[in-house]
Amino acid sequence: MVDPVKGLVELQRAMLEGWMSSTNHVMAYWQHVIDLQQRLFHHACYARDHVEIDTGPSFTGKYGKRRFDIDPEHDV
């Protein structure tokens, strides 16, 4: 004779394993999003705190940071 309780227990076990697996994936994705936000905030803070002072004209010099681009009347 077929045991009806065994089928219910197997169904509940399969549902529990699926729920645990999906919860695990959601938490991993959430951790990934939080890591990306942390990298974004670190990059934004680094851009604000890191002031690059150029020593003169160069190939990689940025406009406005070169010595000959400074307006002495405005910056004094």
Kinemage of the C-alpha trace (Angstrom):
@kinemage 1
@onewidth
@group {chain A} dominant
@subgroup {mainchain}
@vectorlist {calphas} color= white
{ca met a 1} P 0.000 0.000 0.000
{ca val a 2} L 1.169 3.563 -0.799
{ca asp a 3} L 1.941 5.712 2.215
{ca pro a 4} L 0.329 9.180 1.709
{ca val a 5} L 2.427 10.742 4.484
{ca lys a 6} L 5.677 9.791 2.722
{ca gly a 7} L 4.600 11.708 -0.390
{ca leu a 8} L 3.717 14.787 1.689
{ca val a 9} L 7.042 14.635 3.523
{ca glu a 10} L 8.947 14.377 0.222
{ca leu a 11} L 6.963 17.308 -1.178
{ca gln a 12} L 7.679 19.433 1.893
{ca arg a 13} L 11.369 18.491 1.801
{ca ala a 14} L 11.622 19.469 -1.878
{ca met a 15} L 9.848 22.781 -1.210
{ca leu a 16} L 12.163 23.498 1.731
{ca glu a 17} L 15.284 22.735 -0.311
{ca gly a 18} L 14.062 24.985 -3.143
{ca trp a 19} L 13.249 27.786 -0.739
{ca met a 20} L 16.666 27.483 0.962
{ca ser a 21} L 18.436 27.490 -2.409
{ca ser a 22} L 16.569 30.544 -3.667
{ca thr a 23} L 17.153 32.368 -0.373
{ca asn a 24} L 20.859 31.577 -0.627
{ca his a 25} L 20.997 33.011 -4.166
{ca val a 26} L 19.101 36.144 -3.155
{ca met a 27} L 21.479 36.772 -0.251
{ca ala a 28} L 24.502 36.265 -2.525
{ca tyr a 29} L 23.093 38.785 -5.023
{ca trp a 30} L 22.330 41.208 -2.199
{ca gln a 31} L 25.888 40.901 -0.905
{ca his a 32} L 27.152 41.591 -4.426
{ca val a 33} L 25.025 44.765 -4.648
{ca ile a 34} L 26.309 45.953 -1.263
{ca asp a 35} L 29.908 45.318 -2.373
{ca leu a 36} L 29.296 47.331 -5.541
{ca gln a 37} L 27.818 50.196 -3.510
{ca gln a 38} L 30.815 50.124 -1.191
{ca arg a 39} L 33.192 50.312 -4.171
{ca leu a 40} L 31.154 53.179 -5.638
{ca phe a 41} L 31.235 55.165 -2.387
{ca his a 42} L 34.954 54.478 -1.947
{ca his a 43} L 35.585 55.721 -5.471
{ca ala a 44} L 33.505 58.859 -4.846
{ca cys a 45} L 35.335 59.593 -1.579
{ca tyr a 46} L 38.708 58.969 -3.198
{ca ala a 47} L 37.886 61.391 -5.995
{ca arg a 48} L 37.006 64.085 -3.453
{ca asp a 49} L 39.948 63.516 -1.088
{ca his a 50} L 42.622 62.855 -3.688
{ca val a 51} L 43.767 66.192 -5.105
{ca glu a 52} L 46.330 65.793 -7.820
{ca ile a 53} L 48.808 68.660 -8.099
{ca asp a 54} L 50.479 68.777 -11.468
{ca thr a 55} L 54.019 70.147 -11.616
{ca gly a 56} L 53.873 71.434 -15.160
{ca pro a 57} L 52.930 70.652 -18.716
{ca ser a 58} L 52.840 66.953 -19.489
{ca phe a 59} L 51.142 64.584 -21.890
{ca thr a 60} L 48.706 63.395 -19.207
{ca gly a 61} L 48.169 66.779 -17.547
{ca lys a 62} L 44.578 67.828 -16.965
{ca tyr a 63} L 43.265 71.199 -18.071
{ca gly a 64} L 43.059 73.598 -15.149
{ca lys a 65} L 45.688 71.815 -13.074
{ca arg a 66} L 48.710 72.850 -15.068
{ca arg a 67} L 50.925 75.612 -13.787
{ca phe a 68} L 50.487 77.836 -16.819
{ca asp a 69} L 46.647 77.570 -16.744
{ca ile a 70} L 46.238 79.286 -13.374
{ca asp a 71} L 44.839 82.808 -13.401
{ca pro a 72} L 46.915 84.723 -10.804
{ca glu a 73} L 44.260 87.399 -10.276
{ca his a 74} L 41.541 84.815 -9.610
{ca asp a 75} L 43.592 82.377 -7.459
{ca val a 76} L 45.350 84.909 -5.225
